[in-house]
């Protein structure tokens, strides 16, 4: 049978009764409009975000801009004498007086972060009513395009939406199959302060964000959101319509079209944000001019030209990686039904692929603005006071957002976070001095925001030290700089940008460490993010000395800074100081129960199943604990995970996939991945649930609950970690392959050392692998106990069989 005949035969077979098409790897689809935020489809260009509900009588689109936050540049000198409390805290800890230390630690607190703001909501109100047939709403993540279609009024109505990065515009194409039957009205609403005007078929909205917004968890306090027309970030949202037939008008704060065959809606967004240290009201960018220019430039292009420019830009990133997990029998049903079916234990390999690629889609869509990383909800937020301020939570969440970037071949999306670290270091120099009395280097703490605040939060004593007083985020985030270097081999980046920041974080740690009673170096005071110990006298506290998580991060920071110093052949004396301190750090401890201790002493945890597992940092994302090199510590880490169990919040579940993969336990990692894909029903509430277990909403958003995007990114990174692991020494293939993925292939994932990996496997065993050397480094490749060493040339691809023979 010839090729065309085969294709025709397969198409006909798929249409026969009883023949069920398999689910797509790249499409989310639904047979009804979204009712809740967690059902809607999200689009973004790395700065502008849109959340599409796809209604029939009225469509609703939430709009966001990554640079639109409450607040203004932070004053890092907010608590200039805070550091004077450190000696008294250390004295109390030296006396094992944890109650006093806990009380005094509250004096080392500053302001809360600001909040990511909702720009507003665009409504498209149609003349026709609800009740149409053959409704379909979908998001094609291979093209970053959403569509809606339905039949009614003797016509088929379709809408196509995308948000373009090259042209900084959102475009919506609306059409009807019956002539002159397309009539609708476009209007805008916002919780921010704004005004509307219109002329020349352009609807203009100009407004400003609050100069202050209290975190949502502080409750209904007076003046929680504060506006001043002379303060805060300005924004502009401009829209226009082009039609085929019909008439366009702008009046009463709305755009309208009557009797058209087709219409193109263009929406342009801009803000006055001009950097973390610039007042957006007095030193801001001209948001009105930017919004006008973007709208004029985009609307001068034909729609198909605009779309092709969008596709070329987006697919250059998304198409780098392909994953196949073998045959699937899962039926083609709406994504919410598909997720429910999977939750009940059904097989759906393509859903697992979709979830992985959706993580990549979300990162491309939310992280393309220098100095402005993806926040707790990426760039999609409809709330004035969103959960946890929708900020940069730095004790795991913002770092987890970027675990996917390098290994899933999206290094460009890492840049907003990497450039943000430089901003953080500027305020962090003051934080190190005024809060901790350390005159060298820089420090950052639990929370940050677009203004790069680095101080410990808590409103000057109102915060619980368990979450307010942790000060190791600077130490953690600089490991991302070293990782980017390992993946890219970019020595200019290392020399000119990364190393000075790494050195500054290490300098702070050197100045912060003190000797314990045994002569080891420890942090004092210390906390382990958001967790509590039970002291021998029954005291439930968070403030101690020598927390395992602190020391794990300092080890990683010191080791990487030493390696960077060697690589650049600089700072030999400083390198020696780091090595000396590294050798004196209090070592990991294994408790009587066989677990890795979280606390200096073998104390009980207030909550043994706590969502945070920061003391396992050295296993993942760190690389200090491995089954091969440190088997006893790896066994203790395993015991810790067993004690914690499998049920946790969404982001924590994503982390645990990676932790189990690092232990080379593919079955447990896969079990946790399935746990992450547990269906969670949205209800319109924003109630925070720490103990009920996380999962996935109908639109595949991660459920903490509520929605947090870090679980999406952590889960997607875990898929790569099951297939490929690397450090600065070797590349390991299929280290945690589960039985359910016995046959498959992957192409385009990346390894440290500057390698791009493509491989096939069958019956649980490697078939072949090809390695593209992007940096020309030496390759150490490992699979199934076999190791091959190879000198490589930059730009050359090397092929190996199952025995790693070329």
N, C-alpha and C positions, 0 to 999 in steps of 0.2 A: 504494500500500500504506500503511495507517495506521501510526501510531507503534508501537502495541503489536504489530502484526503483524511490523513490521521487527525489533523486539527478539526476538520468538519465532523468526523465521527465522534470525537470526544465532546465537542460542543453539543451534538444531538443527544449523546448519552446523558449529559448533565441535565437535560431538559425532560428526561423520561420520568414518569411517576416512580417514586420509591428510590430514586437516585439523589443523594444528598451531597451538595457541594461542601467542600471543606472551608473552614473559616479563613479569612484573609490574615496575613501577617502584618498588614500595614493599615487596616481600616477599622475605625470605631464606628458603629452605626446603630440607629435606634428607630423605632416605629412610632414614636410620639415626640412632641416638643418637650424640652426640659422644663421642669417645675422648679427645681432647686439648683443652686450654684454648682453643687457637686454632680449634677447631671449634664451641665452645659459643656460645650466644646470650646477649648481655648486655642487662641492664635496669638502669635507674637513675632516681633522682628528683633528681639533682644533689647528693646527699649519700650516700644508701644505694645500694649497688650489688649486683647479683646476677648470677651467671654460671650459666646453666642448661644442664645436659648432656642432659637428657631421656631418661634410661635407662628400660628397661622393668621389669626385676626390681628395680632400685634406681636412683632418680634422685639426682643430686648437684648441689648448688647452692653455689658459692662465694659468701660474703658479705663485703662491704667497707663501710666507713664512711669518707668523705672526711676526717674529722677524727681518725682513729685512726693515729697515727704513733709510732714510737719517740722517745725523747728528752723534753726539757723545755726551758724557755726558755734561749736561748743567752746566754753571757757574752761580750759584744762586746769586752771588754778582755782577751781571751785571749793576746794577743801585744803588749803595750803599747809595746814598744821597736822594733817591726818597722820603723817609718818611718826609724829612724836608719841603715838600710842603703841608703836611696835615694840619697844623695849619692855613695856609693862605686860603686853600679851606674851612675849617670849619668857618673861620671868614666871608668869602664871603657868605656862606650859612646862617650864623646867621643874616647877613644883607639882606637876601633874594635877593642877587645879583647872579642870576643863570648864567648869561653870564660869569662873572669872574670865578665862580666856574668851569664851563665847560672848560674854557680855561686852568685853572691851573691843572685840573684833567689829562690833557694830559701829564703833567710832571711826572705822576706816572705810567709810562709804561716801558716795557722792550722788549725783543726780541719775534719774532714769533716762533711758534712751528715748528718742523721738519715734514716731510711727510712720509707716508707709501709708500713703493716703489714696483713697479712691478718687479718680478724676471725675467720673460721672457715668451716667447711663444714657445711651442712645435708644430711642424708641422709634420703630417703624410701624406705623398704624395703617392697616390696609382697609379698603372699602368692603372687602368680602369678610365673612364671618367664619368662626370655627366650624368644625364638622366635615372637613374635606376627607377624601379617600386616598389610599395608596401613599400615605405619608412616609417619608424617609429623610432622616437627618444623619449626616456622616462627616467624619473627619479623616481625610487621607493624609497620614503622616509622612508618606513618601513624597508628597507634593506640598505639604503644609497648606492645604485648601479644605475648607468646610463647605458643604452643600446641603441645601434643603429643597425637597420637591414634594408636591402633592397635587391631586386632581380635584377640580370642583368648578362650578360656574361654567361648565362646558369648556374648560381649559386646563392645561397643566402649567402650574406655576413653579418656577425654579429660582433659587438664590445661590450665588457662589461668593464666598468670602475668602480673602487672604490679607495678610499684613506684610508689606514689602520692606525689606531692609535696604535695598539699593535706592529706593525712591521715598523711604520714610513716610509711607501712606497706607491707610487701610482702604481697600477697594471692595465694594459689594456690587455684583452684577445681578439685577433682578429682571426676570423675563416672564412672559406669558405666551402660550401657544396660540391663543385667540387674539386677533387684532384689536387694539384699542382697549384692552381689558385690564391694564395695569394702572392702578391708582392708589396712592399712599401718601402719608404725611410723616416727616422726620422731625423729631423734636428731642431736646436735651434736658436732663435734670441732673443735679449734683447736690451733695451734702456740703460742698465747699461754697464759698461766697463767689457769685458770678453774675454776669450780665450778658444779655444776648442782643445782637443787632443783625441786620441783614440788608444786603443790596447786591445787585448784579448776580442774582442766583446763588449767593454765598451766605450761609448761616455762620455767624461769628459768635463764639462764646469766649469770654475772657474772665478770668477769676484769680483767686489766690487761696493758698492752703493756710491752715492755722500756724501760728508761730509756736504753739505748744499743744501737745496732746498727751494726756496721762495714759499709762498702760491700762488695758482693759481690766486686768486683774485687780486694780485698785478700786473697782466698784463705781457706784454712782456718786462720786464726790463733786462738790460745786466747782464750776469753772474748769472742768476736765479738758475741754477743748476751747482754746482761746484764739480769737481772730483779731487782727488789727490791720486796717487797710494799708498801713505803711510798713508792715512787716510780713515775712513769709514768702514762700516760693510762688511766683506767678505762673499761670498756665493759660494756654490758648488752644481751643479746639475749633477748627474751621471745617465746614462741609459744603460740598456743592454737588449738583446733579447734572448729568448729561443724558439725554433721552433720544430714543428712536420713536418719533411721533409724540403726541400729547403736548401738554403745556406744563411749564415749571413756574412756580411762584415762591416767594419768600415773604411771609407775613406772620405777625403775632408770635414771633419767636420760633417759627417752624419753616421747613422746606416742604413743598408739596408738588406732586406730579399727578396729572389727570389724563387718563385715556392714552397711555403710552403702550408700545409693544415691548420696549426694553428700556432699562435705565441703569446707569452706572453711578453709584454713590461713592464719592471720594471723601475721606475723613483724614485730616492732618492734625497732629498733636505736637505741642512743644512746651517747654517750661523755661524759666529763667535760671535754673540751677547752673552754676558756673564753677563748681568745685567745692570741696568740703570746707575750705577756708574762706570762701567769698560770701558776703551777705547777699542773698538772692533778690532782695528788694532794692538794695542800693548799688550792688556791683554785679547784678545778674545779666544774663544774656537777654537779647531782645526776642522774647517768645512770640510776640505778634508778627514780627518780620519773618521769623523762621517758619511759623505755621503758614503764613501767606505764601512764602516762596515754595515750600514743599507742595502746597495745594496747586499752585500755578504750574509748577514743573510737571507734576504727575498728571494733571488733567490735560496737559498739552500732548500727552502720549496716547496712542490708541490703546484700548483696554487689553487686547491680546499682546501688544508689545510690553505693556506693564507686567502682565502675567508671566510672559517668557523671561523677563529680567528677574522677576521674583523666583521662578523655578530654577534658573541657572545658578543664582546665588545660593539658594537653600540646598539644592541637591548636591552642590559641590562639597557640602559637609555630610549630609545625611547618607549619601550613597557610598561613602567610604567603607562601611561595614555591612556585611550580610551574614545572617545566621540561619541555619537550617537544622532542625532537630529530628528529621525523619518523618515518616508517614503519620498522618493523624486521621482519625475517623470522626472528629468533632463536627457536628452539623453547623450549617450557616444560620445562626440565630442572632438576634440583637445582642449587643455587647453586654448589656445588663443581665440578660437571661444567660448569656454565655458565662458570665462571672458567677452567677448563682449555681449553674450546673457544675462548674469547676470546684466551687466551695463544697459541693456534695461529694467530691472525690472523682469526678469524671476526668478523663484524659483530654487535654487540649494543648498540644505542643505549640500550636500557632498562637495561642493566647500568651504563652510564656515568651515567645519571640516578640509578640506585639508589645508586651509589657516592657521588655528590654529596649526595644526600639522607641517606644513612647518616652522612656527616660531620656534617650538621646534627643528626641524631638523637643522635649520640654527644655533641655539645656540650650539647644540652638535658639529656641524661641524666647528664652528669658535672660540670656547672658551674653550680650554683645555691646555693652557700654562700659568703657574704661572707667575704673574706679568705683563702679556701681555693681557689685555682685548680685546674683539671684538671692532674694531674701527668703524668709520662712515659707512664703507662698509663691516663690518664683517672681512673677510680676503681676499675678492675678489676685486682686483683693477688692471686694465691694464694700468694706466696712470702714467707718470713720475711726473706730477704735478696734482694730482687728485683734485676733488672738495673739497674745505675747507681742503686741505692737507690730507684728509682721516685720520684725527687725532682723539684725544679724545676731543670732544667738550663737556665741562663740565657744561654748563648752562641748559642742559636737556638731550642731546643726548646719552652720554655714560651711564647715569643713566637709561634712558628708555630702553637701550639695555638689562638691567638686571631686569626689572620689572617681567619678565616671569620666572626667574630662580627658585625661591623658590616655588611659587604657582603652577607651572606646573611640579613640582617634578624633577627638574634638579639642585639641590643645588651644585653638583660638578662643574657645569659650571659657578657658581657664583664665584668660588675661584680665577680665574685669576683677576677679578676686586677687590675682597677683598684683595688679596695680593698686588695688585698695590697701594692700598691706603696707605700701609705702606711705599712704596717707595716715594709716593707723600709727605708724612709728613716729610721726611728727607729734601728735598729741601724747603718744605713749612715753616720750622722753620726759614730759612734765609729770605724767602719772607715776613713773618710776621714782622720781624725786619727792613729789609732794605726798604721795600715799604710802610709799615704802622706804623712803630714805636712801634710795640707791642712786648714786650720782652718775652712773654710767649706763649706757644702753637704754632700752625702752621696754615697757610692759603694757599689756592689755588684759582685759578681764572678761567677765561673763557675757556682756552685751555690747553691741555697737550699733551704729546706724549710718546713714549716708554722710553724716558729719564727722565720721571717724572718731567718735568718742571712745576712749580707752579706759576710763575710770571704773572702779567698782561701783555698782549701782546700789539702790536701797533707800534713797532719799534721806541720807545723812542719819542712818540709824534705824530706819523703819524696816529694812530688809533682813530676812533670815540669812545668816552667814552661809548656810548650806548652798545657796544660789547667788547671793550678792557679793561674796568676798573672794571668790576664786580668781587667781591672777596669773594663770598660765596660758592664756590664749595666744599671746605673742609667741611663746615658745612652741606652741602647736602649729600656728599658721605658717611659720617660716619653713617648716618641713615641706610645704607645698612648693616653695621656691626651689628647693633642692630636687624635688621630684620632677619638676618641669625641666630642670637641667639634665637629669638622668634620661628622661625620655627624648629630649631634643638635641642634647650635645651642644647647646648654644653657649659657647664660652664668653662671648660678649655680654650676654644676659647675666651670666654668673658673676663676671668681674665687675660690671658697672652697676648692676641693680641688686641681684640676689644676695651676694656675699656680704655687702655692707649691712643689709637688714638682718641676715642670719647672725652676723657678728654682734650686732646691737642686742638681739634677743639673748644671745649667749652671755654677753657682758652683764646684762641684768641678772641672769641666773647666778653668775659668779658672785655678784654683790649681794644676792639674796640668801644664798646658802649659808648655814651655820653648822657648827659641830654639835652632835648629840652627846649623850653621856658616855657612849661607847667610842667616840672619836670619829664617827661617820658624818658625812655631810648630809644635811636634810633641809627641807623647807620648814620655816616656822614663822608665822602660823601657816597652816595648810588646811585645805578642805578637799573633799572628793566630790565632784559636781553633783549637787542636789541630793546627796545621800547622807545617812546618819549612822553613827555607831552607838553601841550601848557600852558605856564604860563599866569597869568592875563594880562601881558603887551604884549602878543602875541609871546613871545620868545618860540621857539621850541627847547627843550633841553632834556638831559638825566640825568644830575647830579643834585641830590637833597639830602635831608636828610629824613630818616624814610620811605624808600620804603617798601611797604607791603610785597613783596616777601622776602626781607632780614629778616624781623622780623618773618615771618612765619617759615622760616628755622631755625632761632635761637630758637624759641619756641620749635620746634620739637627736635632740638639738646639738649637743656637744659632739657626738659622733659625726654628724653631717657637716658641721662647721669645721671640724678637723679635716675631713676629707676635702671640703671645698678649699681650705687653706693650702693643702698639699697640691691640689689640682692647679691652683693659681700660683703656687710657689711664693706665698706671702705670709707674713705674720707668724714666723716660726716661734717667737717667744710666747705670743698669745696662744698658739696651738699647744705649746708645752703646758701652759697654765690650764687649759681645758682638759688635757689628758690627765694631769695631776688630779684635778677635781673629779673627773670621771672615775678614776681609780678609787676615790674615797667615798663615792655615793653609797648610801645605805642599800644593801643588796635586796633583791626580791626575797620574800619570805613565803614559805608554804605552811599553811595552818594545820592544826591537829586533825582537821577534817579532810585534809588532802587538797584543799582549795588554795588558790593564790590569794594571799592576804590583801585586802584593800587598805587596811590601816597599819600603822606602825606596829601595833601589838595585835595579837590574835583575838580581837574583840568580835562580839556578835554584831551582825547587821541589824538595824532596826527593821529593815524589810529585805530579807534574803532574795526575794524575786524582783528587786528594784530594777526599773527600766534602764538606768545608767549602769554601764560596765566599764567605766573609764580606766580602772586599774588594769584592764586587759589591753590597753593601748599598745603595749609592747608586742602583742600578737598581731593586731590589726587596728589602725593602719600602720603602726610601727613594724619594725622587722627585727626586734631583739629576741623574740621567742619563736622558735620553730621546732617541729617534731624531730628534725634531724640534728640540729646543733644544740638544742636545750631540751632534751626529752622530758626531764623532770618538771620543768616549768610548763611545758606544753601539756603534760598530764594534769598539772594543777589548774591550768586555764580551762581544760576540758571539764574538770570537776566543778569549777565555778559556774560554767555554762549549764551543766546538768542541774546544779542547785537552783539556778535562776529559772529554769524551765524554758518552754518555747513560746509562751503567751506574753506578749508585751505590746507597747505602743508601736505605731507604724515605723517610725524612724529607727527605733531600737531593734525591731525585727529585721530591718534592712541591714543594720550593723551586724547582727548575729549570723546572717547568711555569710558574710565575709569572714567572720571569726571561725565558723565551722569549716569554711573552705580552706582557711589557712592551716587548720588542723588536719587537712586532707581527708575530711569526712564528707564525701559528696552526698551520701544518703541523708545525713542530718541537715546539710546545707539546703538540699532540695526540699526537705520537709518544711524547713523554715520559709523557703521561697513560696511554697504552697500556702503556708500560714499567712504570709503577707498578702496573698491574693484572695483572702477571705472577703466575701461580699459584705459591705456595710451599707445599710439603708439610710439615705439622707432624710432629714426631717426638718430642715430649715433652722435648727438650733445651732448655737455655737458653743455648747457646753463642753468643757474640757474633761476628758476621761483619761485618768492615769492608770487605771487598773482593769478596765473592761476588755482590753486587748484591741489592737489596731486591725487594719485591713485595707480594703480598697473600695472606693466609691464607684458608682456606675460609670463615671467618665474616666475611670482609672486613676484618679487622684488618690494619693496616699491618705489614709485616715489615721491620724494620731489616736483617736479623733480629738478635735476637728481636723480639717485639711492642713497638712504640712507637706511641702514638696520634697523634703529631704529623704523621706522613705522611698519615693520614686527613684531618686538618684542612687541611694544606697542599695536598693534592690537590684537596679540595673548593673551597678558596679559588681555586685555579687555574682551575677551571671558570668561576667568576664573572669572573676577570680576563681570560679569553678573550672574554667577552661584553660586558663593561663595565669601563671604567677611568675613574678620576676623580682629580683633585687639587683644590687650593683655587682653581683657575682655571677648569676646564672639565670637562664630562662627555662621554666619548667612547663611541660606540655601536659594537659589533661590531668592536673593534680588532684581534682576533686570531682571527677565525672560521675554523675549518678546513673544508676541502672536505667532509669526512665529515658535517658538520653543516649541509648546504646549506639545509635547511628546518627551521624550528622556531619555538618561542616560549618566552618566559620572563616571569614576573610576580613582582613583589615584591622584586627585588634592589635594593640601595641604593647611592647615590653620595654622595660628600662634598658638602657644601653643604646636606644635609638633604633629599635627593630619593629618592623611591621610583620605580623604573623598571619598566615592562612593555612588551614589544615583540614583534613578529612579523617573521620574515624568510622569504624564499623564494628558491630558486636562488642562495643566497649573498648576497642583497641585502635591505636593510631594506624592510619593507612599511609598518609604522607603529609609532609609539611613543607611550605616554602617560606623563606625569611628574606624580607627586603631590608638591607642595611641602609638606614637613612643618615647615619653619622660616621660610618667607617670604623666602628669600634670592634674589638675582638668579641667573638660570640662563644659563650659556653651554653650549650643546649642540652637539656636533660629530659629523658622520658623513660619511665619504667626501670630505673636503675642504670640505664645507659647514659653516658655523658660524652659529648663531642666538643672539641675545642677548634675554633676556626678563626683565622684572621680574615677580616672582610674589607671590601672596598665600598666606599660611599656610593649609593645609587644602584648597587648590584643585588640581584636576587639569587638566593641559594636554595636548591631543592634537596629534600632528604626523604628517604623511604621510612618504613616503620622501624627499621633498625638504626635509624639516623645515619645511614650510608648515603653518600651523594651519588 
